[in-house]
């Protein structure tokens, strides 16, 4: 925080010199405390900065009380500060809701949209899909060998939707059952806002047809299974399921 304060002082001093802030005295001077408050109001804060260790300990205790005793997934001993920092970030993100409700996947959604937009603008969508398949090939091919050995096609959905943070950190809402995954497309709501601002000129259907479906079918080929990928339904949901054997 001391570095943030130094930065804010420098910026505030520059603003005083140029008269950038309304309400400055004719002499170009302004009460520094008020200036600092105005500068700080521009940022996003959880109000829990500096309390990450205590916050993490409290959250860890709450998680342990809800989980099964002895389950290591709920043991954050030695990682309380990291957990507290993560929760503080969630609070900060959830309170960032003036223009729209930001969620934890906001940065991933925007970066993915930027990637897709670049590919579209440069007529490189097919190459972008191929690049994604190349990057994911080591993991997918390893699971493909497991499917070949065991005959368990359910592993394909595990590889695509359960194992990788690339999916479950991007997608907030999903329903996983045997042989099927239903999830809400993560781009739709943000596109409605950002397209109006001129940041993107993409549609949810365009992304689904040219980015999502080709990638999923590419994964299926590597994994050695047949998948059925639905269109986006009226609620914005996508269904991916293992094709029944004839």
Number of C-alpha atoms within 10 A of each C-alpha: 8 7 8 10 13 11 13 18 17 12 15 20 16 12 15 20 13 10 17 12 15 7 10 15 12 8 9 14 13 17 9 13 10 10 20 15 11 14 16 14 10 8 8 13 16 15 10 16 13 13 13 19 16 15 22 23 19 14 17 19 16 12 15 17 11 9 13 11 10 9 9 11 10 17 16 18 12 9 13 21 19 15 21 24 19 15 18 22 18 16 18 19 19 14 15 17 11 7 7 10 13 17 17 17 15 17 12 15 20 16 11 14 19 14 13 21 19 15 17 17 10 9 11 14 19 14 11 18 20 15 13 14 18 12 10 15 17 12 15 22 16 13 21 26 14 16 18 13 9 10 11 12 20 15 20 26 23 15 18 22 19 15 13 13 11 12 13 15 13 18 19 14 12 16 10 15 10 9 17 16 20 16 18 18 23 19 21 16 13 16 20 14 14 14 13 10 10 8 13 18 13 18 13 16 14 10 19 19 13 15 18 16 18 17 20 18 16 18 24 20 15 21 26 18 20 17 20 16 19 14 15 17 11 7 8 16 16 18 19 20 19 19 14 9 5 3
